[in-house]
Amino acid sequence: MPIEQETEDGAEPASPNPAGKVRSQGAPDSNTKQTLLAASTPWLTWVRLLLGVAILGAGYLAWVAVHQGPVAGCSPGSGCDKVLQSRWAYWLNVPVSIPAALVYLGLLAATLLLQKRSSLDEQRAIWVAIIGLSVIVAGAAAWFVGLQMFVIEAFCKFCLTAHACGLAAAVLCLRHIPLAADADMAIWSSNPEKSGVPRKAIPLLVITGLAGVLVLVGGQLLVQKERNVVKVFPPLSTNTMKVAAAPATARTNSAIAPGQSPVPPNSPNAHLVAPRVLSIYGGQFLLPLDDEPMIGSPGASNVIVNLFDYNCPHCRLLHPILLEAQHRLGDQLGIVCLPMPMDSQCNPFVPAGHPTFTNSCDYARLSLAVWRANRLAYPEFENRMLFSKDPLPVDQARAYAAQLVGTNELQSALTNEWIQQQILMACYLHCTNWQAAGGPAMPQLIIGPVISVGPLNSPNHLLVLLEKYLGIKPQPIAREPNPSGTR
C-alpha cells in the first residue's frame, strides 16, 4: 500500500523556526526532502539491484536476438528455445527484449534521480514516471508469463528471471508511493511546500501504465513477425563451377565449418533433369525420386525438397502445411522429405559448440528404415512422429515402427548402408544451404531457384511461394453441370 507521510517514518515533526525566517519556495529543508522520498532507504536499494538483474537478462536476450546466436544453456527444442523462437518473442518485428530492457533502464534511472532533485515538485514528477513504468513492468510480466504458461506451454529461464526481478521491483515501488497528506491536493498544480503524490493522480497514472501494456499486447496480436526468410540468388552464369563428386556416396570424418562450403554457394536451381530425377546445385546432388521418401508422387511435374529434424518444433508445424499444399496441388507437386539430424552423433557438418538436438539421429534412422521396409507404412509413421506435440521417446518410436513393418523387417532395414548414405547426403545438402543462405535455421525448403528458411504461417503462404517461384497454383474446382438450370 502507498505510504502516507509528511515526515520520515518514526520521525518527529520539524520544530518551529525560532528565528522567524521565511524559507524560500522550492528549497525545502533536508528533513522534508528525506520525508518525501526516502531515497536512501533499503527498499530502494533492493529495487535497484532487482532492476540490475532484469536489465542484464533482457540485455543478454536482446544481444542474442540481434546477433541471431544461440542462447547459453538452451538446446534446440528446449523450453527457452520454444519461447524465443515463437511469434511472442517479438513486438512490431522488434525483439521484445529490447523495449523491455529500455523500460527497466528507465525505471532504474528514475530511482537514481530521486537523490539528485531537491525540489518537491521535481521529485513528485519523478514519482509520476516511477508509477507509470512500474505498472507497465508489472503488466508486461503478467502478460508474458501467461503466454508461456497457457499459449506456448514452455518456459524460458532467462525471461522468467527478468520478469520476476522486474515485477518484484515494480511492486516495491508501488508499495512505497509517498501519498500526499492533503487529500484535496491538486493533481498537476505546483505545490513546492507540500510533499507527496496527490491521491487523485494515482488512478490516472495507473490507467496510463495499463495503456502502455495494451500497446504491447495489441502490437503482438496485430503484427506477427515474419519468421520465414526466402533466399533469392542471382541467375546462374555459364561459368558456374561444377563439382564432379556425388555426395550421396561421400565419406568424411571431419566437420566443415561455416565459411568452408563444400560446394559453391550459388542458386540451388532444383529442377528435373530426367523423368523422376531431381538435380540440385548444378548436378552436385542428383536425387532419384523413386528412391526418396516423398509426399505425393515421384512423377509429379514439380518437386521441392524439405530438410527437417524430428526434434525441430517449426519442422513439426510445417508438416501439415506440406500435406495440405500437396493435396491441393495434386500431381503438380511432389515433396522430397529428407530427415536432416542437427545432431553431431551422425552429422559431421555441425560446427563444434553449435547447439544440437538429442536423439535426432535415431529418429532419422527409424524413419528411413520404415521407408525401406514398407513404403506404404511410411506416411503413417511420419504422421505419428510429426503430428504429436513432442517427439515420441526413442523406444516408443522404435516399437511403433516395428508394429508397422515388423520387427525383423525393421532390424534388417536399419542395417542397410543406404540409410547412412541418405543421412550424410541430407547433412551435406543442409551444409551447402547453410553457406548459401547464411544460416542453419530449420526447416529448409528448396523451391526451384530459392531456399525458404524457417517456419511458414499457413498452406496459403506456401502456395504463394510455389506460384511465385515455380509458377504452379491450385487448379480451379470444376462445377458439376446443373441439369435443372437453377442455382
Backbone torsions as a table, in degrees:
resi	resn	phi	psi	omega
1	MET	NA	144.0	178.0
2	PRO	-59.2	147.9	179.9
3	ILE	-88.9	131.3	179.0
4	GLU	-104.2	109.6	-174.8
5	GLN	-157.2	146.1	170.1
6	GLU	-109.7	-21.4	-179.4
7	THR	-125.0	162.9	178.1
8	GLU	-62.8	143.7	-176.3
9	ASP	-48.9	124.1	176.0
10	GLY	81.9	-1.9	-176.8
11	ALA	-89.3	151.5	176.6
12	GLU	-78.5	151.3	176.5
13	PRO	-58.0	152.0	-178.9
14	ALA	-63.7	141.5	-179.0
15	SER	-72.2	152.9	178.8
16	PRO	-58.1	163.2	178.9
17	ASN	-93.6	99.7	-174.5
18	PRO	-64.7	-26.6	-177.4
19	ALA	-79.1	-10.5	178.8
20	GLY	72.2	16.6	-179.1
21	LYS	-75.5	144.5	178.7
22	VAL	-91.4	125.7	179.2
23	ARG	-77.5	139.0	-179.2
24	SER	-71.5	144.7	179.7
25	GLN	-67.7	145.6	179.1
26	GLY	82.0	1.2	179.8
27	ALA	-131.9	67.3	178.8
28	PRO	-65.2	154.7	-178.9
29	ASP	-68.9	170.8	-174.9
30	SER	-63.7	-31.1	-179.6
31	ASN	-66.0	-42.5	179.1
32	THR	-65.5	-39.4	179.0
33	LYS	-60.0	-44.1	-179.4
34	GLN	-67.9	-34.0	-176.6
35	THR	-69.0	-30.1	-176.5
36	LEU	-72.3	-49.6	-168.9
37	LEU	-121.8	-16.7	178.7
38	ALA	45.6	56.7	-170.7
39	ALA	-66.2	-12.8	-179.5
40	SER	-107.2	11.7	-177.7
41	THR	-72.0	154.8	-177.1
42	PRO	-59.1	-36.6	-176.8
43	TRP	-62.4	-34.1	-180.0
44	LEU	-70.6	-33.5	175.2
45	THR	-63.9	-41.9	177.2
46	TRP	-63.3	-40.0	178.1
47	VAL	-57.7	-45.3	-178.1
48	ARG	-66.9	-38.9	178.2
49	LEU	-65.2	-44.5	179.8
50	LEU	-63.2	-42.5	178.1
51	LEU	-65.5	-33.5	176.4
52	GLY	-61.4	-43.1	177.3
53	VAL	-64.7	-43.7	179.4
54	ALA	-61.5	-39.9	179.6
55	ILE	-65.7	-41.2	178.5
56	LEU	-62.5	-44.6	-179.7
57	GLY	-64.4	-49.3	-179.8
58	ALA	-66.5	-38.3	179.2
59	GLY	-63.9	-39.9	178.4
60	TYR	-64.2	-45.0	179.1
61	LEU	-64.7	-36.1	177.3
62	ALA	-65.3	-42.0	178.9
63	TRP	-62.4	-44.0	179.3
64	VAL	-63.0	-42.6	-178.5
65	ALA	-64.6	-41.5	-179.3
66	VAL	-66.5	-41.1	-177.8
67	HIS	-89.7	-2.1	178.6
68	GLN	53.3	41.1	179.9
69	GLY	-99.4	172.1	177.5
70	PRO	-74.5	153.6	177.3
71	VAL	-95.0	129.7	-177.6
72	ALA	-57.6	129.4	176.5
73	GLY	77.7	6.2	-179.9
74	CYS	-117.5	97.6	-179.9
75	SER	-75.6	157.9	177.1
76	PRO	-55.9	135.3	-179.0
77	GLY	85.6	-6.3	179.4
78	SER	-75.0	172.7	-178.6
79	GLY	-58.4	-47.7	-177.9
80	CYS	-67.8	-31.6	177.4
81	ASP	-65.9	-41.1	178.9
82	LYS	-64.1	-39.5	-179.6
83	VAL	-68.2	-48.0	-174.0
84	LEU	-74.0	-19.3	177.4
85	GLN	-96.0	0.5	-178.9
86	SER	-83.2	166.9	177.5
87	ARG	-64.3	-23.0	-175.9
88	TRP	-79.3	-3.6	176.0
89	ALA	-82.8	2.7	-177.1
90	TYR	-131.1	151.0	175.6
91	TRP	-133.5	115.2	-176.7
92	LEU	53.7	43.4	178.6
93	ASN	68.1	11.2	177.4
94	VAL	-110.5	134.8	176.0
95	PRO	-52.8	126.6	-172.4
96	VAL	-64.9	-19.5	178.4
97	SER	-66.8	-22.9	-180.0
98	ILE	-70.4	-55.1	175.5
99	PRO	-63.0	-30.4	177.5
100	ALA	-61.9	-46.5	179.4
101	ALA	-62.6	-37.6	179.8
102	LEU	-66.5	-39.3	178.6
103	VAL	-66.6	-43.8	177.4
104	TYR	-59.9	-42.2	178.9
105	LEU	-63.7	-40.6	178.5
106	GLY	-62.0	-41.7	178.9
107	LEU	-67.6	-40.4	177.6
108	LEU	-63.2	-43.7	-179.8
109	ALA	-61.9	-38.0	179.4
110	ALA	-63.7	-40.6	179.2
111	THR	-67.2	-32.8	178.7
112	LEU	-72.3	-31.8	179.9
113	LEU	-68.9	-18.4	179.6
114	LEU	-58.9	-31.0	-179.0
115	GLN	-86.1	-7.6	-175.4
116	LYS	-101.3	-10.5	-175.2
117	ARG	-115.3	126.0	-179.7
118	SER	-95.7	-24.9	-179.6
119	SER	-70.0	134.2	178.3
120	LEU	-62.5	-36.5	178.6
121	ASP	-66.1	-39.8	178.8
122	GLU	-65.2	-41.9	179.9
123	GLN	-68.1	-35.2	177.3
124	ARG	-63.5	-40.4	178.5
125	ALA	-63.4	-37.6	177.8
126	ILE	-64.3	-38.9	178.8
127	TRP	-66.3	-31.1	174.8
128	VAL	-59.0	-45.6	178.6
129	ALA	-65.9	-42.0	-178.7
130	ILE	-61.4	-43.7	-178.6
131	ILE	-64.5	-48.2	-179.7
132	GLY	-60.6	-46.2	-179.7
133	LEU	-66.6	-36.4	179.6
134	SER	-64.7	-40.7	177.9
135	VAL	-64.4	-40.5	177.8
136	ILE	-62.1	-45.7	-179.3
137	VAL	-61.8	-45.8	-179.0
138	ALA	-65.2	-44.4	179.9
139	GLY	-65.5	-40.5	178.7
140	ALA	-65.6	-38.9	178.2
141	ALA	-61.5	-44.4	178.7
142	ALA	-62.4	-41.1	-178.8
143	TRP	-63.6	-49.1	-174.9
144	PHE	-74.2	-34.9	175.3
145	VAL	-66.2	-39.7	176.7
146	GLY	-62.4	-40.6	177.2
147	LEU	-61.3	-45.3	-179.2
148	GLN	-65.3	-34.7	-176.0
149	MET	-79.1	-43.6	-169.5
150	PHE	-107.7	-24.3	-176.1
151	VAL	-104.4	-58.0	-178.7
152	ILE	-76.6	-32.0	-178.0
153	GLU	58.1	42.1	176.0
154	ALA	-156.6	159.0	-174.8
155	PHE	-128.8	141.1	176.6
156	CYS	-106.9	119.4	-175.9
157	LYS	-65.3	-34.9	178.4
158	PHE	-68.6	-42.3	179.6
159	CYS	-63.7	-46.1	-177.7
160	LEU	-64.4	-37.5	178.1
161	THR	-63.3	-46.2	179.3
162	ALA	-63.5	-43.3	-179.8
163	HIS	-65.0	-42.5	-178.5
164	ALA	-63.9	-44.7	179.7
165	CYS	-67.3	-42.6	178.5
166	GLY	-63.5	-41.2	179.4
167	LEU	-64.8	-43.2	179.3
168	ALA	-62.2	-41.9	178.5
169	ALA	-64.7	-41.0	-179.9
170	ALA	-64.8	-42.7	179.4
171	VAL	-63.0	-41.2	178.0
172	LEU	-61.4	-42.3	179.6
173	CYS	-63.8	-46.4	-178.4
174	LEU	-67.9	-30.5	178.9
175	ARG	-68.5	-26.2	-173.7
176	HIS	-111.7	27.5	175.2
177	ILE	-63.9	123.9	178.5
178	PRO	-81.8	97.1	-179.1
179	LEU	-73.1	144.9	177.1
180	ALA	-69.9	140.5	179.4
181	ALA	-67.9	-29.7	-179.6
182	ASP	-82.5	107.2	-176.8
183	ALA	-65.2	-23.1	-178.0
184	ASP	-96.7	10.5	-178.7
185	MET	-60.9	131.6	-177.9
186	ALA	-63.2	152.9	-174.4
187	ILE	-71.7	-52.8	-170.6
188	TRP	-109.5	-11.1	-176.4
189	SER	-70.0	155.1	-179.5
190	SER	-72.4	132.4	177.6
191	ASN	-135.6	73.4	-172.9
192	PRO	-66.9	-12.4	-178.6
193	GLU	-110.9	2.7	179.8
194	LYS	-117.6	133.1	-178.8
195	SER	-97.3	161.5	175.1
196	GLY	98.6	163.6	179.6
197	VAL	-91.9	129.8	179.6
198	PRO	-56.1	135.9	-179.2
199	ARG	-61.8	-36.3	-177.8
200	LYS	-66.3	-19.3	-177.4
201	ALA	-81.8	-21.8	-173.4
202	ILE	-59.5	-51.6	179.6
203	PRO	-57.9	-40.5	-179.4
204	LEU	-64.9	-39.9	179.9
205	LEU	-67.9	-38.6	177.8
206	VAL	-64.7	-43.1	178.6
207	ILE	-62.2	-39.0	178.0
208	THR	-62.3	-43.4	177.5
209	GLY	-63.5	-41.6	178.7
210	LEU	-65.0	-32.3	176.0
211	ALA	-62.8	-37.3	175.9
212	GLY	-63.6	-38.3	177.2
213	VAL	-65.3	-40.0	178.4
214	LEU	-64.0	-34.6	175.6
215	VAL	-62.6	-41.8	177.4
216	LEU	-61.9	-51.3	-177.1
217	VAL	-63.5	-46.1	-179.5
218	GLY	-62.1	-40.4	178.7
219	GLY	-61.8	-38.2	-179.8
220	GLN	-74.9	-35.2	-178.7
221	LEU	-74.6	-37.0	-173.1
222	LEU	-88.9	-28.6	-177.0
223	VAL	-119.3	109.5	178.6
224	GLN	-97.7	125.0	-178.4
225	LYS	-62.9	136.4	176.1
226	GLU	-79.6	106.4	-175.8
227	ARG	-94.4	-3.7	178.4
228	ASN	-95.0	133.4	178.9
229	VAL	-121.9	128.2	177.6
230	VAL	-106.0	117.6	179.4
231	LYS	-89.1	113.3	179.8
232	VAL	-102.1	133.5	-175.8
233	PHE	-109.5	153.6	174.3
234	PRO	-66.7	156.5	179.8
235	PRO	-57.7	145.2	178.1
236	LEU	-67.9	138.2	177.2
237	SER	-94.6	166.0	179.6
238	THR	-69.7	-14.1	-179.2
239	ASN	-95.6	10.6	-178.9
240	THR	-59.4	129.6	-178.7
241	MET	-69.1	136.9	177.3
242	LYS	-112.5	147.2	179.2
243	VAL	-113.4	129.0	-172.4
244	ALA	-78.1	-35.7	-173.7
245	ALA	-67.3	136.6	177.3
246	ALA	-92.2	127.3	-174.4
247	PRO	-73.0	-15.9	-175.5
248	ALA	-62.8	-23.5	178.4
249	THR	-114.6	12.9	-176.7
250	ALA	-71.2	150.0	176.0
251	ARG	-128.0	134.2	177.6
252	THR	-154.0	146.2	177.0
253	ASN	-116.6	0.7	-177.4
254	SER	-111.7	140.3	178.9
255	ALA	-78.0	140.2	175.7
256	ILE	-100.4	113.4	-176.0
257	ALA	-78.4	157.6	175.1
258	PRO	-55.0	138.5	-176.3
259	GLY	97.4	-11.1	178.7
260	GLN	-121.6	62.3	-173.4
261	SER	-64.4	136.7	177.9
262	PRO	-73.0	-18.7	178.3
263	VAL	-137.1	161.2	-179.8
264	PRO	-60.4	132.4	-178.7
265	PRO	-80.9	66.9	176.3
266	ASN	-112.9	-169.6	-176.4
267	SER	-57.3	136.6	176.5
268	PRO	-65.3	-31.1	176.0
269	ASN	46.1	50.5	-178.8
270	ALA	-70.4	122.6	-179.1
271	HIS	-157.5	160.1	178.3
272	LEU	-78.3	125.9	178.2
273	VAL	-104.7	-10.3	176.9
274	ALA	-160.6	164.2	176.6
275	PRO	-55.7	120.8	176.1
276	ARG	66.6	29.5	174.5
277	VAL	-132.3	120.9	-178.2
278	LEU	-104.9	129.6	178.2
279	SER	-105.4	135.7	178.1
280	ILE	-131.8	140.7	-178.9
281	TYR	54.2	54.2	173.4
282	GLY	61.3	33.5	178.2
283	GLY	92.0	-1.1	177.3
284	GLN	-61.8	-35.2	176.3
285	PHE	-121.8	119.1	176.9
286	LEU	-116.7	115.0	-175.7
287	LEU	-107.3	110.1	172.3
288	PRO	-73.2	110.0	-168.0
289	LEU	-65.9	-25.1	177.5
290	ASP	-68.2	-17.0	-178.8
291	ASP	-104.9	0.1	-175.3
292	GLU	-104.6	139.6	172.6
293	PRO	-60.7	132.3	-174.1
294	MET	-141.4	154.9	163.8
295	ILE	-102.8	119.4	-175.1
296	GLY	97.0	-169.1	-174.3
297	SER	-92.7	140.9	173.7
298	PRO	-66.5	-11.8	177.1
299	GLY	-94.8	13.0	-179.8
300	ALA	-61.1	150.4	-177.5
301	SER	-75.2	-21.3	176.4
302	ASN	-134.1	138.1	-176.4
303	VAL	-131.9	131.2	172.6
304	ILE	-116.8	168.0	-176.6
305	VAL	-122.8	132.0	177.4
306	ASN	-111.8	114.8	173.7
307	LEU	-98.5	121.9	-173.3
308	PHE	-146.4	162.8	175.0
309	ASP	-124.5	134.4	-176.8
310	TYR	-63.2	-23.0	179.3
311	ASN	-86.3	-11.5	-175.1
312	CYS	-77.8	118.0	-178.6
313	PRO	-59.0	-41.1	-179.5
314	HIS	-69.5	-31.3	175.8
315	CYS	-65.1	-37.0	179.8
316	ARG	-68.4	-38.3	178.0
317	LEU	-69.8	-26.6	-179.2
318	LEU	-74.0	-28.1	-173.4
319	HIS	-55.6	-52.3	178.6
320	PRO	-64.1	-27.4	176.7
321	ILE	-66.2	-42.3	178.2
322	LEU	-64.3	-43.9	179.9
323	LEU	-60.2	-44.3	-178.4
324	GLU	-67.1	-43.5	-179.4
325	ALA	-63.2	-43.0	179.7
326	GLN	-66.2	-37.4	178.8
327	HIS	-63.1	-39.5	-177.9
328	ARG	-75.2	-25.7	-178.6
329	LEU	-97.1	-19.5	177.7
330	GLY	62.0	-132.9	-176.5
331	ASP	-72.4	-1.6	174.3
332	GLN	-74.3	-17.1	-173.2
333	LEU	-139.8	130.7	168.3
334	GLY	-123.0	145.9	-176.4
335	ILE	-125.0	113.7	174.9
336	VAL	-76.9	127.4	-177.4
337	CYS	-106.8	107.7	-178.5
338	LEU	-111.9	103.3	173.7
339	PRO	-62.9	125.1	-176.1
340	MET	-124.7	92.7	-174.7
341	PRO	-68.6	120.2	170.9
342	MET	-83.7	65.7	-172.4
343	ASP	-143.8	118.4	-176.1
344	SER	-65.5	-10.3	178.5
345	GLN	-65.8	-28.8	178.9
346	CYS	-135.2	-1.9	179.9
347	ASN	-108.5	103.5	-176.6
348	PRO	-75.5	-5.1	-175.7
349	PHE	-100.1	1.9	177.1
350	VAL	-76.9	119.4	-179.1
351	PRO	-63.1	149.4	178.6
352	ALA	-60.1	134.0	178.9
353	GLY	88.4	-9.7	179.3
354	HIS	-76.6	138.8	179.9
355	PRO	-58.2	139.2	-179.6
356	THR	-130.4	161.6	173.7
357	PHE	-88.1	160.5	176.2
358	THR	-104.4	137.6	176.1
359	ASN	72.6	6.9	-179.5
360	SER	-64.0	-34.7	178.7
361	CYS	-64.2	-41.3	179.1
362	ASP	-63.2	-43.5	179.5
363	TYR	-62.1	-42.9	-179.2
364	ALA	-63.8	-43.3	179.7
365	ARG	-62.8	-43.3	-179.9
366	LEU	-62.7	-43.8	-179.4
367	SER	-61.1	-47.7	-179.1
368	LEU	-68.2	-31.5	177.5
369	ALA	-67.5	-39.6	176.5
370	VAL	-62.7	-41.3	178.1
371	TRP	-60.4	-44.1	-179.0
372	ARG	-68.9	-35.6	-175.1
373	ALA	-79.6	-39.4	-176.7
374	ASN	-160.0	99.5	-175.4
375	ARG	-65.9	-27.5	178.4
376	LEU	-68.6	-25.6	179.7
377	ALA	-86.4	-13.1	-175.4
378	TYR	-60.1	-48.0	-179.9
379	PRO	-58.2	-37.2	-179.7
380	GLU	-66.4	-40.2	177.8
381	PHE	-65.5	-44.0	-179.8
382	GLU	-60.8	-45.4	-179.1
383	ASN	-63.7	-39.7	178.8
384	ARG	-64.8	-36.6	-177.5
385	MET	-78.0	-35.6	-170.7
386	LEU	-102.0	-17.0	178.9
387	PHE	-88.3	-18.8	178.8
388	SER	-72.2	157.7	-176.8
389	LYS	-60.7	-41.1	178.6
390	ASP	-132.2	157.8	178.0
391	PRO	-60.1	146.7	174.0
392	LEU	-64.2	147.3	169.2
393	PRO	-55.6	149.7	-172.7
394	VAL	-56.8	-42.6	-178.2
395	ASP	-65.4	-36.8	177.4
396	GLN	-70.2	-37.7	177.6
397	ALA	-64.2	-40.1	178.1
398	ARG	-65.5	-42.3	179.7
399	ALA	-63.8	-39.8	179.6
400	TYR	-67.0	-40.8	177.7
401	ALA	-62.1	-42.7	178.5
402	ALA	-64.1	-36.4	178.0
403	GLN	-63.3	-36.6	-177.2
404	LEU	-76.4	-41.1	-171.4
405	VAL	-115.3	-10.2	-176.4
406	GLY	100.9	141.0	-175.8
407	THR	-63.5	-48.2	-177.7
408	ASN	-65.8	-41.8	179.7
409	GLU	-63.3	-40.5	178.9
410	LEU	-64.7	-45.4	-178.2
411	GLN	-63.1	-39.8	178.3
412	SER	-64.6	-41.7	-179.5
413	ALA	-66.9	-35.3	-179.1
414	LEU	-64.3	-23.9	179.9
415	THR	-89.8	0.8	-178.3
416	ASN	-73.3	130.5	-178.1
417	GLU	-62.8	-24.2	-179.8
418	TRP	-58.1	-34.4	-177.2
419	ILE	-62.6	-46.4	179.5
420	GLN	-64.8	-39.9	178.3
421	GLN	-64.4	-38.5	-179.7
422	GLN	-66.1	-43.1	179.3
423	ILE	-65.4	-42.6	179.8
424	LEU	-63.4	-40.4	178.2
425	MET	-62.8	-42.8	179.5
426	ALA	-64.2	-40.8	178.9
427	CYS	-65.5	-39.2	178.8
428	TYR	-63.9	-42.5	178.7
429	LEU	-65.8	-40.5	177.5
430	HIS	-63.5	-41.1	178.2
431	CYS	-61.6	-39.9	178.0
432	THR	-64.3	-45.1	176.5
433	ASN	-61.2	-37.0	179.6
434	TRP	-55.9	-47.9	-179.7
435	GLN	-66.7	-40.4	-175.9
436	ALA	-74.1	-41.3	-175.3
437	ALA	-90.3	-14.5	176.7
438	GLY	85.9	13.3	178.8
439	GLY	-170.4	157.2	-176.6
440	PRO	-95.3	4.8	-171.9
441	ALA	-53.4	146.7	179.8
442	MET	-120.5	155.8	-3.3
443	PRO	-77.7	166.9	176.5
444	GLN	-125.4	131.4	175.3
445	LEU	-114.0	127.9	172.5
446	ILE	-96.4	111.2	-176.8
447	ILE	-117.5	92.7	-179.2
448	GLY	57.8	-114.3	-175.9
449	PRO	-88.3	0.9	-173.8
450	VAL	-124.9	164.7	175.1
451	ILE	-121.2	123.4	175.4
452	SER	-96.9	122.7	-176.8
453	VAL	-117.2	130.6	177.2
454	GLY	98.0	177.4	-173.5
455	PRO	-73.1	156.3	172.7
456	LEU	-107.5	154.4	-175.5
457	ASN	-82.0	-30.6	-172.3
458	SER	-168.4	168.1	173.4
459	PRO	-57.8	-37.1	178.8
460	ASN	-62.1	-34.7	176.4
461	HIS	-59.3	-45.9	178.8
462	LEU	-66.6	-40.6	-179.8
463	LEU	-61.9	-35.0	176.9
464	VAL	-63.4	-43.5	178.8
465	LEU	-64.9	-40.9	-179.3
466	LEU	-65.2	-39.7	178.5
467	GLU	-68.8	-38.2	-176.6
468	LYS	-70.4	-41.5	-171.8
469	TYR	-104.4	-17.4	177.4
470	LEU	-119.5	-11.4	178.1
471	GLY	74.2	22.6	179.3
472	ILE	-112.2	149.7	177.7
473	LYS	-154.5	159.2	-178.6
474	PRO	-58.3	140.6	176.7
475	GLN	-76.0	141.5	177.1
476	PRO	-62.0	143.1	-179.6
477	ILE	-77.3	121.8	-178.4
478	ALA	-74.4	132.9	178.4
479	ARG	-83.3	141.6	176.9
480	GLU	-70.4	143.2	179.7
481	PRO	-61.7	144.5	-178.4
482	ASN	-108.4	98.4	-174.3
483	PRO	-62.5	-26.6	-177.7
484	SER	-79.6	-17.5	-179.2
485	GLY	79.5	0.5	178.7
486	THR	-91.4	158.2	179.9
487	ARG	-95.4	NA	NA
